[in-house]
Amino acid sequence: MSDFKIGINLWSQVGTWPELLDTARLVEELGYEELWTWDHVKAIFGDPDQPIFEGWTTITAWAMATKKVRLGLMVGANTFRNPALVAKIVTTLDHVSGGRAILGIGGAWFELEHREFGIEFGRSPGERLDWLDESVSAIRTLVSGGSVTSPAGGHYNFDGLTISPLPLQKRLPILIGGNGRTKTLRTLAKYGDKWNAFGLPAEVRELDGVLRRHCEEVGRDEREIERSINLWVVIRDSEAEARRQWATWLDLNKTPASRANEPSRPVFGTPETIAERLLEYVDAGFTTTAVEMPAPYDRETLERLAREVRPLVTKRPA
């Protein structure tokens, strides 16, 4: 039997808190392994002034409302917070949740929210990814019980820093999101435990080769890193019906319907169609999917993904 996990990533824009809370409980009830939300302070689809909830607060509240599902941000914006504070926050979440925290983190990309909130954005994506590498190195050391002193010329300025308590998990998992070949995947190879990518099966298979080369160069066993693919999924009895439903949700999120035509992430249609695509990612080496879901959250897709699609994927011999 193939071992395949499914996580659900609830968009934190537009949805009300009761909707977010009730759907988190449903995700747990249906047996999903992971539950995620964004880390944004302005809406990233459509009008940026639409309502949106803060990420860490959301997943900590979810920790009190659930018992088994693992929790994280898909993905945390490294620019938003001092990495030592992030190490404290994720450790607190790990204790609140009884050892279910995952640290999702990335370089950040949405300039508008940085400008409006007065958060330093950096001069370029490359500079932000340098900050990410320094940050994740520090966090990995801190949550593993080590001491951190920043190198001269670094972006941060730690001086013999340690944290207490440590996470409940012996190795708290760090997920890094992104497809950057030169910097993102190298940081992942050095410090990460999970990778969340996006793209068609052939594209991410090729990127996986890049990750393997980085792992070889830094002396890391690539088998230690779990591969996760980011998808948009709507399940209905026909692809046309699923696409109509997706367009309705995009309209409610003030987003042009053309966003449904991104080539890499939408998978719309019957349970059999969804399973076929997931098996293509399994063949490319991916063992987890993170399915994004806009508000109002789609109970039919959640139920059919768990009850109809999962058996089609997991019953196939590995």
Secondary structure, DSSP 8 states (H G I E B T S, - for coil): ----EEEEEE--BS--HHHHHHHHHHHHHTT-SEEEE---SS-SSS-TTS-B--HHHHHHHHHHH-SSSEEEETTEEGGGS-HHHHHHHHHHHHHHTTS-B-EEEE----HHHHHHHT----SSHHHHHHHHHHHHHHHHHHHTT--B---TT-SS--SSB--SS--SSSS--EEEE---TTTHHHHHHHH-SEEEE-S-HHHHHHHHHHHHHHHHHHT--GGGSEEEEEEEEEE-SSHHHHHHHHHHHHHHTT--GGGGG-SSSEEEE-HHHHHHHHHHHHHTT--EEEEEE-SS--HHHHHHIIIIIHHHHHTS--
